[in-house]
Amino acid sequence: MLAGAVRYIMTKISEISDCSHR
């Protein structure tokens, strides 16, 4: 469960970072 949450957060951050970077 925790791993899933971390994975979700990491994915969300990566998505936002990618969008912000571009």
Contacts in CASP RR format, 6 or more apart in sequence:
PFRMAT RR
TARGET T0000
AUTHOR 0000-0000-0000
METHOD contacts of the structure
MODEL  1
MLAGAVRYIMTKISEISDCSHR
END
